Amino acid sequence: MRQAMSLSVALVGVTGTIIEVEAAIGSGLPSTTMVGLPDTALKEARDRCRAAMSAVGAGWPSAPVTINLSPATLPKAGSHYDLSIAAAVAAARGACDASGLAGLALFGELGLDGKVRGVRGLLPALLTAVAKGLARAVVPAVQLREASLVSGLTVYGVTDLADLFDVLAGGPGAAMPAPVAVAVPLRTAPDLADVAGQQEAKWALEVAAAGRHHLYLHGPPGVGKTLLAERLPTLLPDLEDAEALEVSAIHSLCGVNLDSGLVRRPPYADPHHSASLASLVGGGARVAMPGAISRAHRGVLFLDEAPEFPPRVLEAMRVPLESGRVVLARSEATAVYPASFQLVLAANPCPCGLAGTPGAECRCAPMAVRRYATRVSGPIMDRIDIHQRLRPVRSSMLVNGVPAAESSAVVAARVFDARQRQRHRLAGLGWQTNAEVPGPVLRKELPAPQGTELLSKALARGQLSARGVDKVLRLAWTIADLSGAEVPQLEHLHTALAMRRGEDLERSGDG
């Protein structure tokens, strides 16, 4: 019996495991058997590999072939094993140099003509290869730019199986493809200056951006809730290297093209209110794929018309909002995805949207208004830091125009300064923004704000929960950071409490 082995990587969530792809050629009638918990796409690899090897003249053994994916107890999914299967079979039958496979990870899907196509999840797979001590990898030539984002690894690009055999014989592989010039239509980026009026809401947006606080916007239709939410990412600073690599790995799993480099801007996801539970938190039959909350990791998740989402979908965010990750358990594997997102909810006051609006007549029955208001549960609302009510803009502003408003760039500069103060203060504690700091650290490791008895009274009256007290303290620190104060003052605590309870603020929005 002739045998050979190649290497690849199996991904469960963003965690990878080195897979040994073993091929053994026996004697007898031709057949191909694959073992090691392959999924449907992987089982079909034997047919793709057979046709691809025949297309480049390498041929497929006219004997029994057994392909084992080890460890056998770990479920395997995807088409990126094609290249490693073809290499192991070719090496077992002597069609290529088996010694060239030592310490080499292979990734790529094969076409029937022998061409090598791009695959999902290449970036996290390569990061696993480096972490496990591998020094070389073969990837599809079309993904060489994505592979170049990983340091500490010698990468060879291949366009077809002939290129792979050349690499195994000591060849250099394909050259880095030239950048493709794509005509991008001109499009005006969203800017905070586009939003007419709503100075108080803009201030709430600035505070949310500065401390990464969750935000709830409610008010009648057309007041600017969606406009504000869409402009929140423009106030956020760029991701740092480690954050960008983490976010890019998730996007690679989702099939996003990374030819332009790492994802540097905080991502933005806004699923429709008809989204399923699996599409929001992630799902899959055997190995769960990331959902919208993971695609929004280190960025913003916006749920417009929040009461229209199924309650079961909204309730699934309870744990991720606190832990910053989502654990998706399946019968064969448990996938863990990061989900540290900034949540923005938007809602109308009632089904018709006019309840409580001056000069407008609500057509909803009182019971319908109450039922609509409770579709977003108390536990979810308790996890929201800022509750901001928006009112219709004065008609004179829309007809006669509004004074020039601050742009996103101006507000983003203040947000950046506030973030720098937080980083400096929290440098020795392991966190970067106020929203991440646990309650015990707020109360024991940081200076006490002035007037904390205000929170004790609110807690005693049932106006705040224990979680709400921590939320107010975090908000007070963010407001102090925006104002340049070293420690939150009584006025900052008053403002934070009002923002938490959704009360009106006497703010001009100037920060």
N, C-alpha and C positions, 0 to 999 in steps of 0.2 A: 504493500500500500504506500502510495506517494502522498506526502503531506506538506503543507506550507501554511504560514500564518501572516496576516497583516493586522493593522490596528485602525480603529476608528473611535468615535465617542458617542455614547448614548446620553441624551438629555432628558432629565425628569425635572420639570420646572427650568430654572437656570442653573441647576446643579448637574454636572457632567460626570460620567464614569467611563474610563478607558475600556473599550470592547476589543477582545481578541477574536478576529474573524479567521477561523480555521477551516481549511479545505482539505479533504481527503479523497483520493481517487482510488477506487478499488478495482475489482475485476468482475465481469458479468455483463448483463444487458444494460444499455444506457438508461440512466435515471438521475434525477437531481432531488435531493432531500435537504430541506433547511430546518434546523432546530435552534432553540434558544429564545422562545417566545417572540417571534416576529409578528408584526401586524400585517394587514392585507397588502399595503404598499410594499412592504419589505418582502413578503412572500413572492410578489410578482417580480422581484429583482432578478430571480434566476432566469426568467424569460428575457428580460431586458439585457442581462449580461451575456446570455448565450448568443443572442442576435448581434450584439455590439462586437463581441470578440470574433464572430464569424465575418462581420463586415470589414474588420481591419486585417483579416488573414491570420489571426491567432488561433482560431478554431476552438471548439468546445470538446471536452473529452468524450469519446464514444465508450463510456464505461460509467459505472455508478459513481456519483459525486455526492459527498455529504458535506454540508456547510454548517458549521456550529458557531453560534454567537455566544461568547462567554464573557461575563458570568451568565449562565443559562436561566437563572431565576429572575433576572431583571428584564422587564418588558422593553422591546425595541420597536421604534416607530420611525417612519420616514423613508425617503429614498436616497439619503446621503451615504448609505452603506454600499451603493452599487460599485463604486470605484474600488473599495477595499475587497469586496467579494471577487470582482474580476481579477484583481492583482493576486489574491491568494490562489485562485484556481489556475491562473497562468503560471505562477511560480511552482505550483504542485506538479504541473505537467511539463515543466522545463522550458516554457516559452519566454520566460524573463528571469532575470537574476534575483534569486530569493534573498541574497544577502543585502540587497538594497532596501528591503522592507524593514530592516531592524531599526527601531526607534523612529519610524515614519508613520504619521497619522494621515489617513486618506479620507477625502470628502468629495462627493460629487455624484450627480445623477447621470445615468447613461441613456442616450438615445439609441434607437435601433441601428443607426448608422455609425455608432461608435463615438459620437460627439459627447462632450461632457457639459452638463448644464448646471446652472446655479441651484443652490439649496437654501432652505431656511435654517436659521440658527447657527450660521457659520461662526459668527463672532464669539458667542459663549462656548462653542465647541473648541475653538482654538485657545481660548483662555483656559479651558480645562486641560488641554494638551500641554500648555506651558506649565500650569500648576503641578501636573503629574510628572514633570521632568523630561518631556519629549522636546527634541530640539529641531525637528523638521516636520513639514506638513505639505501635502499636495492638495490643491484646491482648484476649483474651476477657474479658468483664466478670466472669465467675466467678473469674478469676485476678488481679483487680486487687490483692488483698492481697499475693500473691506478687510481683507486679511492683513494688509499693511498696518492696520490700526493696532495690531497686537505686537508688542515688542518682545524680544527674547526668542524669536522663532524664525528659522529659515524657511521661507515659503516658496514653493514651486507651483506655477500656474500651468494647467494643461487644457488644451482645447479638445483633445480626443484621446482614445486609448493608445494610439501610436506615440503621442507625446508622453504618456505615463511610462511606457516601456523605455523611452529614451531617457527619462529622468532616473529610472531604476538602473540604467546602464551608466549613469554619471553625467547625463546632460543637464543643461541649465534650466530647462522649462521655458514656458512662454514669457515674453517680455510684458512689462506693465502696459496695459492698453492706454492709448491716448485719450484724454478727456473728450467727451462728445459735447459739442456746442449745441445746446438746446434753446430754441427761441421761446423765452418765457413771456407771456403776455403781461403788459404793464398793469399793475394792480395796486391801488392805494392801500397801504397797510392801515389797519384800524388804529385810531388815535383817540385818546381820552378827550381831546378838544372837540371831537365830533358830537359829544353828548351835550345837548342843550340843558342848561340849568342843573338841577339835582346836585347842588354843591355838597349837601350833607351826605348823600350817597357816595359821591366821589371821595370824600374824606374817609368814609367807612372802607372803601375800596383800597385807599392808600394804607390804612392801618392793617387791613387784611394782608396786603402784599408785603408790608414791612415785617410782620411777625409770622407769616404763613398760617393765618387764622382762617377757619371755616366761616362761610358767609351765607346768610339767608336773606334774599331780596324778595319782598312781597309788596304788591300794589296792583292797581287796575291795569288792564292791557294798554300797551303803547306808552308807558311812562319811561322806558329805557332800561328795564331789567336785563334783557339779553344784550343790549349794547354795552352795558357796564361789564357784564361777565366776560364778553368776548375781548374786552380790553385789559382785563386783569393780567394776562401773560405779558403784555407790553410793559408792565411796571416791574416785572421780576428780573433779577440779574441773571447773567449767563450761568450755566452749570459749570462747576469745577471739573477737573480731569476725571477724578474717581466717579463723580456723579454722572458725567457724560458717558463714561464707559458702561456704567450700570444701566442707564436708560437705553443706550444704543444696543446692548445685549438683548433687552426685551424686544425692542423694535426689530432686531434681526430675526428673532423667533417668529415675529408676526409677518415676516416677508418684506419689510421695508428696505428699499435700496439705500445702502450706505456709501455709495460711490463718492459722495461729496464730503465724507468724513464723519466724525462723531456727531451725535445730536447735542448741540450746544445750547439751544434754547429750551426752556421748560416746555414740555409737551402740553397739549390741550386736547381734551376729549369731551365730546358733547353727544352722547348717545340719545336716540329718540326715545320718547316715553313708552313706545311699544317694545323696547329692548327686553330680551329674555334674561333670566337669571344667569345662564351660562355666558351670554355675551357681555354681561356687566362684570361679574366676578371671575369668569373663566370657567372652562369646562371641556369635556371630551370623554369618550367612552372608556379608553384605557389610560392614556396619559393626558392630563388636562392641559389645555393651552391657555395663555393669558387672556384676561378680559379687559374691559375698558378701564377698570380701576388700576390695573397694572400698566396699561399703556399710558396712563396719566401719572405714573410714578415720577416724583420730583417736579410735577407740574400741576395743572388745574383740571379737575373733573367738574363739568357743568351739567346739571340736570335741570333742564328747562321744563316748566309745567310739572314740577315735582309731584303734586298730588295725583297726577294722572298715571304715574308709575305704579305697577302692581305692588301692594304692600310687601309681599314676599321678596321682591327684588330690592326694595329700599332697606328692609330689615337685614338683608345679607351684608350690608356695609357696617353694621354695628362693630364687629370685632376688628376689621381692617382699619376703621377710623381711629381706634385706640392703639392697635399693635403696629400699624404700618406695614403689614404683610397679610397675605391671604394664603391659607392652607387648604388645598383641594385634595381630599382623600378619595382614592379609588380602590377597587378590590385588589389591584396588582401593584399600585405605587401611589405615593403621596407627593404631590408637586407643591412646592412653596415658591410663591412669587412675591417680590417686593411690591408694596402698594401704599407708599407714603405720599398721598396726594392731598391737594388742597381742594376741599369740596365747596362748591357754590350751588345753592338751590335757589330756584326762582318759582314763585307761585302767585296766582291770582287770589283775591280774598274769597271768591265763591265761584261756582260754575259759570255764571254770566260775567263775572269779573268786576261788578260795579258796587258790591257791598261796601258801605262806608265811604263812598266817593261823594263829595259835596256836589250838589246839583244834578246828580244822576239817580235814576230809579232802578234799584235792584229787582229783578224779576224772579229771584229764587225764593223758595219757601224757607222759613227760618230753620227747619230741620235739615234742609239741603245745605245751607250755609254752614251749620255746625258739623255736619257729616264731612263736608269737603275740607274743613279746617283741621279735622283729626285724621285725615288720610296719611299725613306724615306723622308718625308716632312720636310720643313724648320722649322715649329714649334716643331717637335720632335727633330731635330738636335740642335735647340737652347736650348733645355733642357738638352743636354749632356755637361758635364763639360770638359772632356778631349777628344780631337780628336787625335788619334795616328796612324800614317802611318807606316806600316811594309814593309821592303824590303827583298828580298831573301838573305839567309845566304850565305856567301862565300863558294865556293865548298871545299876549303882547310879545313874549319872547319868540314865539314861532312866526308871528306875522312880521314884526319889525326887526327881527334878528336879535342875537344875544351878544353881549360883550365878549371880546376875545377871552377864551378859557385857556387854562394851562394845558400844555401838551403832555403826552405820555412821557416824553424824554425828561421834562422838568420834574415831574412827580417821581419818575424812576430814579433820578439822581438823589432825591431825599430818601427814597426807599433803600438805595444802596448805602447811604451814610448810616441809616438806622441799622441795617444788617451788619455793617462793620462794627458798630458799638456792641451789638449782641455777640458777635464772634469774639471780640476782645474780652467781654465779661464772662463768656461761657467757655473760653479756651481750655481751661483746666478741668472742665466738668464733662466734656465729651459731646456737647450739643452745639448747634449753630444758630438756631432761631428760638424765640421765646415759646412758640407753640409746641416745641419738642420737649421742653423741660418738665420732668415729673413733678407732681405736687409736693412730695417731701423735700425735694431740692429747692423748690420755690420758697418754702417756709423755713428751711433750716440753713441752707448754704448761701442764700442771697439776702441782702439787707431788707429789713421789713419796710414796706411802704408806709407813708403817713396815713393815719385814719383808718386802720384795719378794723376798728370797731364798727365801722359802717357795714362791713361784710358780715360781722357777727350778728348784727340786728336783722339783716336781710335773710340770713340763714335761719334765725330763730322764728321769723315770721313766715317761713316757707316760701319766700320769694326766690331763693337760690337753693340748689342742691349742693352737696359736697363737691361734686365735679364742677358745678357752676362757680364756686368760690375760686377754685384753681383757674378756671377760664378767665375770671375777672382779673385775677392777679397777673396772668400772662398778658392780657390786654393792657393793663396799666403799665407794665414794663415797656410794651411796644409804643404806647403813646408817649411815655417818658423818653424813649429813644428818639422818636421823631422830633420832640421838642428840645433835645439836647440835654435833658436833666440826668444827673447821675443816679438818682433814686426817685421812684414815683412819688409825686406829691398828692395831697388830698384832692386837688382838682382833677388829676389824672385818674384817680380811683373813682371819683364821681362820674367822669366821662365813660370809663370802662364799664361801670355798673349800668349806666344808661344804655350803652351799646349792647350789652349782653341782654338786657330786658326789652330792647326794641323801643326805647323811649326817644322822643325828639331831642335833638342836640342844638344848642345855640352855637353852631360852627359856621364859619364862612368858607371852609374848605381850603384855606390857605396853608394848612399843615402846621 
